[in-house]
Amino acid sequence: MELKEYPIKVNPFEAGVLLALIITAEQETKQRLQGVYEQLVAFKKEAEEEAGVKKEVISGGLLRITDKDGNVIVRTPLPYELEGN
């Protein structure tokens, strides 16, 4: 039996919650939710592009995030941000 794939439909809050749950899940769960994870990362990247977000890795392996208004956040990168996504 072939499984059909369906895109997920979430609002930004739901996307953030789901992404955080998948990132912190056990490896087996991460593997089973890989398709959802990929869609959520794509959704996040699209939202960041629309907001004019720029990211750069700075000393100590931290991530500097700047939006089009000049707001800056420095934090530890999330796993997908280091995977070239």
C-alpha distances in whole Angstrom, upper triangle without the diagonal:
4,6,10,13,16,19,21,25,28,31,33,34,31,29,32,31,28,29,31,29,26,29,31,28,27,25,22,22,23,20,17,19,20,18,21,24,23,24,26,28,28,29,32,33,33,36,38,38,39,42,43,42,43,43,45,45,48,50,49,45,45,44,46,45,47,46,48,50,51,50,49,47,47,44,42,39,36,33,32,35,36,33,34,32
4,7,10,13,16,19,22,25,29,31,32,28,27,30,29,26,26,29,27,25,27,29,26,26,24,21,21,21,18,16,17,17,16,18,21,20,20,23,25,25,26,29,30,30,32,34,35,36,38,40,39,40,39,41,42,45,47,46,43,43,41,43,41,43,43,44,47,48,47,46,44,44,42,40,37,33,31,29,32,33,30,31,29
4,7,10,13,15,18,21,25,27,28,25,23,26,26,22,23,26,24,21,24,26,23,23,22,19,18,18,16,13,14,15,13,15,18,17,17,20,22,22,23,26,27,27,29,31,32,33,35,37,36,37,37,39,39,43,45,44,40,40,38,40,38,40,40,41,44,45,44,43,41,41,39,37,34,30,28,26,29,31,28,29,27
4,7,10,13,16,19,23,25,26,23,21,25,25,21,22,25,24,21,24,26,24,25,23,21,19,19,17,15,15,15,12,14,17,16,15,18,21,20,21,24,25,25,27,29,30,30,33,34,34,36,35,38,38,42,44,43,40,39,37,39,37,39,37,39,42,43,42,41,39,40,38,36,33,30,28,26,29,30,27,28,25
4,7,9,13,16,19,21,23,20,18,21,22,18,19,22,21,19,21,24,22,23,21,19,18,17,16,13,12,12,9,10,14,13,12,15,17,16,17,20,21,21,23,25,26,27,29,31,30,32,31,34,35,38,41,40,36,36,34,35,33,35,34,35,38,39,38,37,36,36,34,33,30,26,25,22,25,27,24,25,22
4,6,9,13,16,18,20,17,16,19,20,16,17,21,20,18,21,23,22,23,23,21,18,18,17,15,13,13,10,10,13,13,10,13,16,15,15,18,20,19,21,23,24,24,27,29,28,30,30,33,34,38,40,40,36,35,33,34,32,33,32,33,36,37,36,36,34,35,33,32,29,26,25,22,25,27,25,25,22
4,7,10,13,15,17,14,13,16,17,14,15,19,18,17,19,22,21,23,22,21,19,17,17,15,13,13,9,8,11,11,8,10,13,12,11,15,16,15,17,20,20,21,23,25,25,27,27,30,31,35,38,37,33,32,30,31,28,30,28,29,32,33,32,32,31,32,30,29,26,23,22,20,22,25,22,23,19
4,6,10,12,14,11,10,13,14,11,12,16,15,14,17,20,19,21,21,20,17,16,17,15,12,12,10,7,10,11,7,9,12,12,10,13,16,15,16,19,20,20,22,24,24,26,26,29,30,34,36,36,32,31,28,29,27,28,27,28,30,32,30,30,29,30,28,27,25,21,21,19,21,24,22,23,19
4,7,10,12,9,9,13,13,12,13,17,17,16,19,21,21,24,24,23,20,19,20,18,15,16,13,10,13,13,10,10,13,13,10,13,16,14,14,18,19,18,20,23,23,26,26,29,31,34,37,36,33,31,29,29,26,27,25,27,29,30,29,29,28,30,28,28,25,22,23,21,22,26,24,24,21
4,7,8,6,6,9,10,9,11,14,14,15,17,19,19,23,23,23,20,19,20,19,15,16,14,11,12,14,10,9,12,12,9,11,15,14,13,16,18,17,18,21,21,24,24,28,29,32,35,34,31,29,26,27,24,25,23,25,26,28,26,27,25,27,25,25,23,20,21,19,21,24,24,24,20
4,6,5,6,9,10,11,12,14,15,16,18,20,21,24,25,26,22,21,23,22,18,19,17,14,15,16,13,11,13,13,10,11,14,13,11,14,17,15,16,19,19,22,23,27,28,31,34,33,30,28,25,25,22,23,21,22,23,25,23,24,23,25,24,25,23,20,22,20,21,25,24,24,21
4,6,5,6,9,10,10,12,14,15,16,18,20,23,24,25,22,20,23,22,18,19,18,14,14,15,12,10,12,12,9,8,12,11,9,11,14,13,13,16,16,19,20,23,25,27,30,30,27,24,21,22,18,19,17,19,20,22,20,20,19,21,20,21,19,17,19,17,18,22,22,22,18
4,5,5,6,9,10,11,12,14,16,17,18,22,24,25,21,20,23,22,18,19,19,15,15,17,15,11,13,15,12,11,15,15,12,14,17,16,16,19,18,21,21,24,26,28,30,30,27,24,22,22,19,20,19,21,22,23,20,21,19,21,20,21,19,17,19,18,19,23,23,24,20
4,5,5,6,8,10,11,12,14,16,16,20,21,22,18,17,20,19,15,17,16,12,13,15,13,10,13,14,11,11,15,15,14,16,19,18,18,22,20,23,23,26,27,30,32,31,28,26,24,24,22,23,22,24,25,26,24,24,22,24,22,22,20,18,19,18,19,23,23,24,20
4,6,5,6,9,10,11,12,14,15,19,20,20,17,15,18,17,13,14,13,10,10,11,9,6,9,11,8,8,12,12,11,13,16,16,16,19,18,20,20,23,24,27,29,29,26,23,21,22,19,21,20,22,23,25,22,22,20,22,20,20,18,15,16,15,16,19,19,20,17
4,6,5,6,9,10,11,12,14,18,19,20,17,15,18,18,15,15,15,12,11,13,12,8,10,12,10,8,12,13,12,13,16,16,16,18,16,19,18,21,22,24,27,26,23,20,18,19,17,19,18,21,22,23,20,19,17,18,16,17,15,12,14,13,14,18,18,19,16
4,5,5,6,9,10,11,12,16,18,19,15,14,18,17,14,15,16,12,11,14,14,10,12,15,13,12,16,17,15,16,20,20,20,22,20,22,21,24,24,27,29,27,25,22,21,22,20,22,21,24,25,26,23,22,20,21,18,18,17,14,15,15,17,20,20,22,19
4,5,5,6,9,10,10,14,15,16,12,11,14,14,10,12,12,9,8,12,11,8,11,13,12,12,15,17,16,17,20,21,21,23,21,23,22,25,25,28,30,28,25,23,22,23,21,24,23,26,27,28,25,24,22,23,20,19,17,14,15,14,16,19,19,21,18
4,5,5,6,9,10,13,14,15,12,10,13,14,10,11,12,9,7,9,10,6,8,11,10,9,12,15,14,15,18,19,19,21,19,20,19,21,21,24,26,25,22,20,18,20,18,21,21,24,25,26,23,22,19,20,17,16,14,10,11,10,13,15,15,17,14
4,5,5,6,8,12,14,16,13,11,15,15,12,13,15,12,10,13,13,10,11,14,14,12,15,17,16,17,20,21,21,22,20,21,19,21,21,23,25,23,20,19,18,20,18,21,21,25,26,26,23,21,18,18,15,14,13,10,11,11,13,16,16,18,16
4,6,5,6,10,12,13,10,9,13,13,10,12,14,11,10,14,14,11,13,16,16,15,18,20,19,20,23,24,24,26,23,25,23,25,24,27,28,26,23,22,21,23,22,25,25,28,29,29,26,25,22,22,19,17,16,13,13,14,16,18,18,21,18
4,5,5,8,9,10,7,6,9,10,7,9,11,9,7,11,12,10,11,14,15,14,17,19,19,20,22,24,24,26,23,24,22,24,23,26,28,26,23,22,21,23,22,25,25,29,30,30,27,26,23,23,19,17,16,12,11,11,15,16,16,18,16
4,6,8,9,12,10,7,11,12,10,10,13,11,8,11,13,11,11,15,15,14,16,19,19,19,22,24,23,24,21,22,20,21,20,23,24,22,19,18,18,20,20,23,24,27,29,28,25,24,20,20,16,14,12,8,8,9,12,13,13,16,14
4,7,9,11,10,9,12,14,12,13,16,14,12,15,17,14,15,18,19,17,19,22,22,22,25,27,26,27,24,25,22,23,22,24,25,23,20,19,19,22,22,25,26,30,31,30,27,25,22,21,17,15,14,11,10,12,15,16,16,19,18
4,6,8,6,6,10,11,10,11,15,13,11,15,17,15,16,19,20,19,21,24,24,24,27,29,28,30,27,28,25,26,25,27,28,26,23,23,23,26,25,28,29,33,34,33,31,29,25,24,21,18,17,14,13,14,17,18,18,21,19
4,6,5,6,9,10,11,12,16,15,14,17,19,18,18,22,22,22,24,27,27,27,30,32,32,33,30,30,28,28,27,29,30,27,24,24,25,28,28,31,32,36,37,36,34,32,28,27,23,20,19,16,14,16,19,19,19,22,21
4,5,5,6,9,10,10,14,14,13,15,18,17,17,21,22,22,23,26,27,27,29,31,32,33,30,30,27,28,26,29,29,27,24,24,25,28,28,31,32,36,37,37,34,32,29,27,24,21,19,16,13,15,18,18,17,20,19
4,5,5,6,9,10,13,14,13,16,18,18,19,22,23,23,25,27,28,29,31,33,33,35,32,32,30,31,29,32,33,31,28,28,28,31,31,34,35,38,40,39,37,35,32,31,27,24,22,19,16,17,21,21,19,22,22
4,5,5,6,9,11,11,11,14,16,15,17,19,20,21,23,25,25,26,29,30,31,32,30,31,28,30,29,31,33,30,27,27,27,30,29,32,33,36,37,37,35,33,30,29,26,23,21,18,16,16,20,20,19,22,21
4,6,5,6,9,9,8,11,13,13,13,16,18,18,19,22,23,23,26,28,28,29,27,27,25,26,25,28,30,27,24,24,24,27,26,29,30,33,35,34,32,30,27,26,23,20,18,15,12,13,16,17,15,18,17
4,5,5,9,10,9,11,14,14,15,17,19,20,21,23,25,25,27,29,30,31,29,29,27,28,27,30,32,30,26,27,26,29,28,31,32,35,37,37,35,33,30,29,26,23,21,17,14,14,18,18,16,19,18
4,6,8,9,10,12,13,14,16,18,19,20,22,24,25,26,28,30,31,32,30,31,29,30,30,33,35,33,29,29,28,31,30,33,33,36,38,38,36,35,32,31,28,26,23,19,17,17,20,21,19,21,20
4,6,5,6,9,10,11,12,14,15,16,18,20,21,22,24,26,27,28,27,28,26,28,28,31,33,31,27,27,26,28,27,30,30,32,34,35,33,31,29,28,26,23,21,17,15,14,18,19,17,19,17
4,5,5,6,9,10,10,12,14,15,16,18,20,21,23,24,26,27,25,25,24,26,25,29,31,29,26,25,24,27,25,28,28,31,33,33,32,30,28,27,25,22,19,16,13,12,16,17,14,16,14
4,5,5,6,9,10,11,12,14,16,17,19,20,21,23,25,26,24,25,24,26,27,30,33,31,28,27,26,28,26,28,28,30,33,33,32,31,29,29,26,24,21,18,16,14,17,19,16,17,15
4,5,5,6,9,10,10,12,14,15,17,18,20,21,23,24,23,24,23,26,26,30,32,31,27,26,24,26,24,27,26,28,31,31,30,29,27,27,25,23,20,17,15,13,16,19,17,18,15
4,5,5,6,9,10,11,12,14,15,16,18,20,21,22,20,22,20,22,23,26,28,27,23,23,21,23,21,24,24,26,29,29,27,26,23,24,21,19,16,13,12,10,13,15,13,15,12
4,5,5,6,9,10,11,12,14,15,17,19,20,21,19,20,19,21,22,26,28,27,24,23,21,23,21,23,23,25,28,28,27,26,24,24,22,20,17,14,12,9,12,14,12,13,10
4,6,5,6,9,10,11,12,14,15,17,18,20,19,20,20,23,24,27,30,29,26,25,22,24,22,23,22,24,27,28,26,26,24,25,23,22,19,16,15,12,14,17,15,15,12
4,5,5,6,9,10,11,12,14,15,17,18,17,19,18,21,22,25,28,27,24,22,20,21,19,21,20,22,24,25,24,23,21,22,20,19,16,13,13,11,13,16,15,15,12
4,5,5,6,9,10,10,12,14,15,16,15,16,15,17,18,22,25,24,21,19,17,18,16,18,18,20,23,23,22,21,19,20,18,17,14,11,11,8,9,12,11,11,8
4,5,5,6,9,10,11,12,14,15,14,16,16,19,20,24,27,27,23,22,19,20,17,19,18,20,23,23,22,22,21,22,21,20,16,14,14,11,12,15,13,12,9
4,6,5,6,9,10,11,13,14,14,16,16,20,21,25,28,28,24,23,20,20,17,18,17,19,21,22,21,21,20,22,21,20,17,15,16,13,14,17,16,15,12
4,5,5,6,9,10,11,12,11,13,13,17,18,21,25,24,21,19,16,17,14,15,14,16,18,19,18,18,16,18,17,17,14,12,14,11,11,15,15,14,10
4,5,5,6,9,10,10,9,11,11,14,17,20,23,24,20,19,15,16,13,14,13,15,18,18,18,17,16,18,17,17,14,13,14,11,10,13,13,12,8
4,5,5,6,9,10,10,12,14,17,20,23,26,27,24,22,18,18,15,15,14,15,17,19,18,19,19,20,20,21,18,16,18,14,14,17,17,15,11
4,5,5,6,9,9,12,14,17,20,23,26,27,24,21,18,17,14,14,11,13,15,17,16,17,16,19,19,20,17,16,18,15,14,18,18,17,14
4,5,5,6,5,8,10,14,16,19,23,23,21,18,14,14,10,10,8,10,13,14,13,13,13,16,16,17,15,14,16,14,12,16,17,15,12
4,5,5,6,8,11,14,17,20,24,25,22,20,17,15,12,11,9,10,13,14,15,15,16,18,19,20,17,17,19,16,14,17,18,15,13
4,6,8,11,14,17,21,23,27,28,25,23,19,18,14,13,10,10,12,15,15,16,17,20,21,22,20,20,22,19,17,21,21,19,16
4,6,9,12,16,19,21,25,26,24,21,17,15,11,10,6,7,9,11,11,13,14,17,18,20,18,19,21,19,17,20,21,20,17
4,7,10,13,17,19,23,24,22,20,16,14,10,8,5,5,8,10,11,12,14,16,18,20,18,19,21,19,16,19,21,18,16
4,7,10,14,16,19,21,18,16,12,10,7,6,4,6,9,9,9,10,11,13,14,16,14,15,18,16,13,16,18,16,14
4,7,10,13,16,18,16,14,10,8,6,5,6,8,11,10,11,10,11,12,14,15,13,15,17,15,12,14,16,14,13
4,7,10,13,15,12,10,7,6,5,7,9,12,14,12,12,10,10,10,11,12,10,12,14,13,9,11,13,12,11
4,6,10,12,10,8,6,5,7,9,12,14,16,14,14,11,11,10,11,11,10,13,15,14,10,11,14,12,13
4,7,8,6,6,5,6,9,12,15,18,20,17,16,13,12,9,10,9,8,12,13,13,10,9,13,12,13
4,6,6,5,6,7,10,13,16,19,20,17,16,13,12,9,10,10,11,14,16,17,13,13,16,16,17
4,5,6,9,10,14,16,20,22,23,20,19,16,14,11,11,11,12,16,17,19,16,14,18,18,20
4,5,9,11,15,18,21,24,25,22,21,17,15,11,10,9,11,14,16,18,15,14,17,18,20
4,7,10,13,16,20,23,24,21,20,16,14,10,9,7,8,11,12,14,12,10,14,14,16
4,7,10,13,17,20,21,18,16,13,10,7,6,5,6,10,12,14,11,11,14,15,16
4,6,10,13,16,18,15,14,10,8,6,5,6,6,9,12,12,9,10,13,13,14
4,7,10,13,14,12,10,7,6,5,7,9,9,12,15,15,12,13,16,16,15
4,7,10,11,9,8,6,5,6,8,11,10,12,15,15,11,14,16,15,14
4,7,8,6,6,5,7,9,12,14,14,16,19,18,15,17,20,18,17
4,5,5,6,7,9,12,14,17,16,17,20,19,16,19,21,19,18
4,5,8,10,13,15,18,21,20,21,24,22,19,22,24,22,20
4,6,9,12,16,18,21,21,23,26,24,22,24,27,25,23
4,6,10,13,16,19,19,21,24,24,20,23,25,24,22
4,7,10,13,17,17,19,23,22,19,22,24,23,22
4,7,10,13,14,16,20,20,17,19,22,21,20
4,6,10,11,13,17,17,14,17,20,20,19
4,7,9,12,15,16,13,15,18,18,18
4,6,9,12,14,12,13,16,17,17
4,7,9,12,10,10,14,15,15
4,6,8,6,7,10,12,11
4,6,5,7,9,11,10
4,5,6,7,10,9
4,5,5,7,6
4,6,6,5
4,5,7
4,5
4
